Amino acid sequence: MPNDKLLQYLHLHFIVFIWGFTAVLGALISIDAIPLVWYRMALASVFILFYLIYKLIHKKLLRVHSTMPIWLRGRALPW
């Protein structure tokens, strides 16, 4: 459990660092607000699409793995 606490502590510090860094990025960005919103939305859509594709492939692999006989899985205990 101490490892989980350390991980949460580091996660919190990373988030605080990112929030503080957004002010620096805001000063460096020279694009208007509307195109910036569209670029951010397009980038987020691409990442969500990649995430969904990854989850779909992972789910299919788990389904195939769970329907295989035990002796083909390479271990004695099923998932």
Secondary structure as UniProt FT lines:
FT   HELIX           2..28
FT   HELIX           33..67
FT   HELIX           70..73
//
